[in-house]
């Protein structure tokens, strides 16, 4: 499973599928998650983007649907952290999202 993904600054597609795995490497079913949060940060001292809407849980993971302007952020290597809450417990996964500048 990939642990890094690259988007072009300002992109809206494709949606991002994030999978959380249990101790047996099986995908955790996120259909019963009551909330999701995705944070992006260039470092751990501040958060550039916090997204809590347009994230949908399924048996194959969480699909993050980007809206217009959300990824119109500075180019760079962002630490991403998805949190899914199920029965009051938080499942978290960290990975990297690279934002590259558009070509001229």
TAQUI-V266815 format. One line per field, one symbol per residue. ss: DSSP state (@ for helix, = for strand, . for the rest). psi: psi as a letter, one per 30 degrees, with the letter a starting at -180 (. if undefined). burial: I if it has 9 or more other C-alpha atoms within 8 Angstrom, else O. A space follows every 50 residues. Layout:
ss = ???
psi = ???
burial = ???
//
This chain:
ss = ...=====.......===..=.....=.......=======.=..=..== =...====..====...........===========..============ ....
psi = kkgkkklkkflflllkkkkkkafggkkkjgfgkfllkkkkkflgflkekk kflhkkkafgakkjjklkfegilklajkkkjkkkkkhfkkkkkkakkkjl llk.
burial = OOOOOOIIIIIIOOIOOIIIIOOOOOIIIIOOIOOIIIIIIIOOOOIOII OIOOIOIIIIIIIIIIOOOIIOOOIOIIIIIIIIIIOOOOIIOOIIIIII OOOO
//
